[in-house]
């Protein structure tokens, strides 16, 4: 009888954990959500709407430059020979301080290409090069910064999270794992295109993307949440 009374007095341990939802994060700047906001025609994407409240929608009016779309996985596949990309006809995101940027990607045969950039102002980009093992960042302060992945790592079916803190220190996470290389990168990062950079369409992306999240803040909690979210796509 005493055991039963003790058991009844114990507090419940069934705590409900609410999954992370990017829309609940106040610093969410843009969200290109997997399988969401896609407008397509004959298997090609003409629009990828922004699932945040900021309306940074990306579009492509030229059919040959539209990425292919897989409805079952939500992957947008970019063919670099056709300069396939999506661009914002409305406005440009400008990030001068902290950021957290997460994306799910896979580099193609060339192992390179632009992930996010400005296609109206030169030298504002996040790109991949060198066989899909180095991420390049360029801001308005000049200079191209390289973040090398750890040995034997690559951007193959990869969950990638970049963070810049209040000291301008940029770190990269690959599939939830913090990579060794880091760099101090100050200046403004401008984004109005996916898969291409510069007005002359330089370094088009080769491969697929299926999710992009952009925040103008960073914290260990946000980084962990974005890593977990990407891993479940």
C-alpha positions in Angstrom: 0.0 0.0 0.0 2.8 2.4 0.9 4.5 1.7 -2.4 1.4 2.5 -4.3 1.0 5.8 -2.4 4.6 6.8 -3.2 4.1 6.0 -6.8 1.0 8.1 -7.0 2.8 11.1 -5.5 5.7 11.1 -8.0 5.6 13.9 -10.6 5.0 12.9 -14.2 8.1 12.7 -16.4 6.1 12.8 -19.7 7.3 16.2 -20.9 6.1 17.2 -24.4 9.0 18.7 -26.4 7.9 21.2 -29.1 9.9 20.7 -32.4 11.8 23.7 -33.6 9.9 25.7 -36.2 12.0 28.4 -38.1 8.9 30.7 -38.3 9.0 31.0 -34.5 12.5 32.5 -34.6 12.3 36.3 -34.6 15.6 36.7 -36.4 14.4 34.6 -39.4 15.2 36.6 -42.5 14.3 34.2 -45.3 13.2 30.6 -45.5 13.2 28.5 -48.7 11.4 25.6 -47.3 11.6 22.0 -48.6 8.6 21.1 -50.8 6.9 24.4 -50.0 6.2 27.5 -52.0 7.3 25.9 -55.3 5.7 26.9 -58.5 6.7 24.7 -61.4 6.0 24.1 -65.1 7.0 20.9 -66.9 9.3 19.9 -64.0 11.1 23.3 -63.9 10.9 25.7 -61.0 9.8 29.3 -61.8 9.2 30.4 -58.2 10.4 29.4 -54.7 8.5 31.6 -52.3 9.9 32.8 -49.0 8.2 31.0 -46.1 9.2 33.8 -43.7 7.1 36.9 -43.4 9.7 39.0 -45.3 8.8 38.2 -48.9 12.2 37.5 -50.4 10.8 35.2 -53.0 13.1 33.9 -55.7 12.0 33.5 -59.3 13.2 32.6 -62.8 11.4 33.9 -65.9 13.6 32.2 -68.5 12.6 28.5 -69.0 16.0 27.2 -69.8 17.5 28.8 -66.7 14.9 27.2 -64.4 16.2 24.4 -62.1 14.6 21.0 -62.4 12.4 19.8 -59.6 11.8 16.4 -57.9 8.4 16.5 -56.2 9.1 13.4 -54.0 12.2 14.9 -52.4 11.9 18.6 -52.9 15.3 18.8 -54.6 16.0 21.6 -57.1 18.7 20.5 -59.5 20.8 23.2 -61.1 22.5 22.7 -64.5 25.6 25.0 -64.7 25.8 24.8 -68.4 22.4 26.7 -68.6 23.2 29.1 -65.8 20.2 27.9 -63.9 19.3 30.0 -60.9 16.6 31.8 -59.0 16.7 35.5 -58.3 14.7 38.0 -56.3 12.8 40.6 -58.4 11.9 42.5 -55.3 14.7 43.3 -52.9 18.1 42.3 -51.6 18.9 40.9 -48.1 21.7 42.8 -46.5 23.4 41.2 -43.4 26.1 43.3 -41.7 26.4 41.5 -38.3 25.6 38.1 -36.9 24.1 35.4 -39.1 23.1 31.8 -39.1 22.7 30.3 -42.6 21.6 26.7 -43.1 21.2 24.7 -46.3 20.8 21.2 -47.5 22.8 20.6 -50.7 24.7 18.2 -52.9 27.5 19.3 -55.3 27.5 17.8 -58.8 30.4 16.5 -61.0 32.3 19.8 -61.0 32.1 20.1 -57.2 31.6 23.8 -57.3 29.2 26.7 -57.7 27.4 29.6 -56.0 24.9 28.8 -53.3 23.8 32.3 -52.2 24.9 35.6 -53.6 24.1 39.0 -55.1 23.6 38.9 -58.8 23.5 42.7 -59.0 26.6 43.7 -57.0 29.9 42.0 -57.5 31.8 40.1 -54.8 29.0 39.2 -52.5 28.7 35.5 -52.3 28.8 32.1 -50.6 30.3 29.6 -53.1 31.8 26.1 -53.1 35.0 25.2 -55.0 37.9 22.8 -55.1 36.0 19.6 -55.7 33.3 20.4 -53.2 35.5 20.7 -50.1 36.0 24.4 -49.7 33.4 27.1 -49.0 34.2 30.6 -50.1 32.8 33.8 -48.6 33.2 37.3 -50.0 31.7 40.5 -48.4 32.0 44.2 -49.2 35.2 44.5 -47.2 37.1 42.9 -50.0 39.1 39.6 -50.0 37.9 36.0 -50.5 37.9 33.9 -47.4 38.1 30.1 -47.5 36.7 27.6 -45.0 38.1 24.2 -45.6 36.2 21.1 -44.5 37.9 18.5 -42.3 39.9 15.8 -44.1 37.8 13.4 -46.2 34.6 15.6 -45.9 32.7 17.1 -48.8 29.5 18.9 -49.6 27.8 15.6 -50.7 24.2 15.2 -49.5 25.2 17.7 -46.9 23.6 19.6 -44.1 25.5 22.9 -43.9 25.3 25.6 -41.2 27.4 28.8 -41.3 27.4 31.1 -38.3 29.0 34.5 -37.7 29.1 35.8 -34.2 29.4 39.4 -32.7 33.2 39.2 -33.2 32.8 38.4 -36.9 34.1 34.9 -36.4 32.6 32.6 -39.0 32.4 28.8 -38.4 31.0 26.0 -40.5 29.1 22.9 -39.4 28.8 19.9 -41.7 26.1 17.3 -40.9 26.0 18.7 -37.3 29.8 18.6 -36.8 31.8 21.7 -36.2 34.7 21.9 -38.7 38.2 22.9 -37.6 38.7 25.8 -40.0 37.3 29.2 -39.2 37.8 32.8 -40.3 37.2 36.4 -39.1 35.0 37.9 -41.9 33.5 41.3 -41.4 31.4 43.3 -43.8 28.1 43.2 -45.5 26.8 40.0 -47.1 24.1 40.7 -49.7 21.8 38.0 -51.1 19.3 38.2 -53.9 20.0 35.0 -55.9 20.3 31.3 -55.4 22.7 29.4 -57.6 24.4 32.3 -59.4 26.4 35.5 -58.7 27.3 38.7 -60.4 25.2 40.4 -63.2 27.2 38.4 -65.7 26.1 35.0 -64.2 29.4 33.8 -62.7 30.1 30.4 -61.2 26.7 28.8 -61.5 25.8 26.0 -59.0 26.3 22.4 -60.0 24.1 20.0 -58.0 20.9 20.2 -56.0 19.5 22.1 -53.1 16.4 21.3 -51.1 16.3 23.8 -48.1 17.7 27.2 -47.2 17.3 29.1 -44.0 18.7 32.6 -43.3 18.8 34.3 -39.9 20.4 37.6 -38.9 21.4 36.3 -35.5 23.4 33.4 -34.0 23.5 31.3 -30.9 24.4 27.8 -29.9 20.7 27.0 -29.5 19.8 28.3 -33.0 22.7 26.5 -34.6 21.7 23.2 -32.9 18.1 23.7 -33.9 18.9 24.4 -37.6 21.3 21.4 -37.7 18.6 19.1 -36.3 16.0 20.5 -38.6 18.1 19.9 -41.7 19.0 16.4 -40.6 15.3 15.5 -40.6 14.6 16.6 -44.2 
